[in-house]
Structures are given as structure tokens and as C-alpha cells.
Amino acid sequence: MTDLSELYRDLHQHPELSSQEFRTAAVLAEALRPLGFDVTTEVGGTGVVGVLRNGDGPVVMLRADIDALPVEEKTGLPYASTARATNSDGEDVPVAHACGHDMHATCLIGAATELAEAREEWSGTLLAVFQPAEELGCGARNMVDDGLFDRFGKPDVVLAQHVGPLPAGFLAHGSGPVMAASDTARITLHGRGGHGSAPETTVDPVLMAAHVVVRLQGIVSREISPSERAVVTVGRLQAGTKENVIPETAEIGVNIRTFSEHTAGIVRAAVERIVRAEAAASGAPRDPEIDWHGSTPVLVSDPDATGRTVAAFAAHFGQERLIPGAVVNSSEDVGVFGAAAGVPTVFWFFGGIDFSTWEPGRAVPMNHSPEFAPEIEPTLTTGVDALVVAARAWLA
């Protein structure tokens, strides 16, 4: 039987970027095979699928994401990542499981183990899906396009969870839209380069970019109704190679989060309008290039299916360990599975912070922070139990 704590430390210490999860996939497949699952690798790239058929009954899909982030870990843990990798742009970057996907994968192995060992207590088919490239928003779609449901069967429900900065041992749940849609744009501003001592002979794309960044911050506060949720983030601004050289171009990476297509359309249009207007105001020699290259839909936790699953949680964990009404502005592509299969998706959060030992006044690191890493216990046990309880609520 796999030592789950050891598996978690191993995955945490050996993170891999999106679509590069070769070692991770091999480790997970090796842990799944002895349990009696039919295991297939390289699904949708580096995805792993395990199928456990146990008589007649529903097909229940449990999903965990497995990729890491280009973040330098600063947790100070003895098993902290020191890994580096080459990203899709050919750059050498640090890599860390700063979002908790290593915990998700470990919990799914634990749940698969418990369900496999208790086959006499349920019937149906268990579909264990380890999904790559969630951070790029394309991993679920890649697996679907690779024939996930044609090859392994269509589920009756998709169940998934996410660890976060909540009290360890607690579950948070919502009904309906629970995570935002995400749209990402790569913007290139064109100027005219020259010597830093003679700016009058140039069109400075750095100054142009600075105006764009500041102006973008007014979209949510001045163009979106306060009753709507929206976020506009500039996560990347790159220009130039030397202090006394005004460059030819500047690049900006923009990400927006919304909960309706109407609001998303307003924000996207405002981004494009501002970028083009600032370029024109600066006398840019060429129009800017705006490439919307990444999109993740709103994640909807089906109300009826969520009610059924949460009732099972309440019976197992007790109502006092459940936190209702969870809605966050971050995004997840797991809803792509349910939408593609035409079945409900149920999604919940589980806590990873031991607040009983937390230093007063110390900020709690969020997912994607260099300092984010959940406590192994009781986080791991809670995550395993949640998946087992949820699956049992649907299996015959």
C-alpha cells in the first residue's frame, strides 16, 4: 500500500510544469496499478486515467490536477522544491507546487486505494482522472479531445476538490457558479527605439505600457456594476535590455476574471479600447497586437448534485466542519469535463492551514504564493475522506 505522506512529499519535491508532468504521471500510474485499476497514460498529453469496474451501477469520475507553477518555493520545508525547468518560451524558471496539486493527486490515490479495498460495499465504475495542464486552462479540453469518454466511458457525475487557505479539516462548498471564468491576453505595444539620452527622437513603449497598466485599473471600478464580480490583473510587463536604450516594443500580460459572458465582453472590449487609445495617444508607429490566447469557463457546481454530495459530507464530517457559500475569483477547468459529457460537476474546497499553530499577525499565504504549502495532516486525511464520501454518495 502506498504511504500517502511519503507520496505527497515526493510529488512536492519533484514538481513539473504544465504539459511536462512526465515523472509525476509515471509515479501516479505506478501507485494506481496495484489497486486493480486498468491504467492508461499519455491521455491528452501527460494525463493518467485509471478505470476500476465493479459490477453494475453508475460511473463516477474523480479528478485531480497534477501540474505545478513557475514559482520559487519559499516555505522552508525540509521537502521544499528546488526544481527548475525550461518553460514554453525557452526560459529557465523555478518550479513549485504552489497551488496544491500535489495534495490533490495524493488524495485521489488515497481515495482510489480505500474504494478498491472496499469493493464489496459498492458497485459501479470508478474513473480516476489525473489531469495535466490545469494552470494553462487546456488540460481538461486536451483529455476530452483525446477521446477520454469514448475510450473510458462517460461518467454520471464529475467530482473534484481544491485545497486552499482554509482551516485544515474543514470543507467549503458552493452551489451554482463557484469559480470565475478566466481570459488571458498577450499585448505587444510598438514604439520607436533610440538612445535614452534623446527621448524626443523615440516613441517610448515603456511609458506607453505604464499608461496602459494604470488605465486598466479603472475598468472594474468605473465600468462594471458593483453588483457584478470582475478582476483585471496585469501579471507581466516586459520591455528593454539596457537602462540607456529605449526599446522598440513592450509586452503586457493581462488576465481577467468574470462570472458572466456579458461582463466578460465588457471587460475584454475595455481592455482593447484602452490599449489602442493609449498607443494612439503616444503616437505609436504601429497598432498594438492583442492576442486573447487562453480561456477557462465559469465553474458551475450543479445545485442538485451538490446538494446530494454535501448531504453525505454533513453525515460523515458533521455540519460544524462545513463552510457554505464558497465562491472565489480564481478559475478551474474541471467544468470542461462535465460540460463535454453532459453530466453534473460537483466541486468543493478543503482547508490546508493549521490555525492553532499560526503566528498571530502573520499573513496567510494564498494559492500561488511562494509560501503556500498545506499541512500534511489533517489535510491529507480530510481530502481522501471527502473524495471517498462523495464517490460513495453516487456509487450503487
Secondary structure, DSSP 8 states (H G I E B T S, - for coil): ---HHHHHHHHHHS--BTT--HHHHHHHHHHHGGGT-EEEEEETTTEEEEEEEESSS-EEEEEEE--BBS----S--TT----EEE-TTS-EEE-B-TTSHHHHHHHHHHHHHHHHHTGGG--EEEEEEEE--TTTT-HHHHHHHTTHHHHH---SEEEEEEEEEEEBT-EEE-SEEEE-EEEEEEEEEE-B-EETT-GGGSB-HHHHHHHHHHHHTHHHHHHS-TTS-EEEEEEEEEE-SSTTEE-SEEEEEEEEEESSHHHHHHHHHHHHHHHHHHHHHTT-SS--EEEEEEEE--EEE-HHHHHHHHHHHHHHH-GGGEEE---BSS--STHHHHHHHTS-EEEEEEEEE-GGG--TT-----TTSTT----STTHHHHHHHHHHHHHHTT--
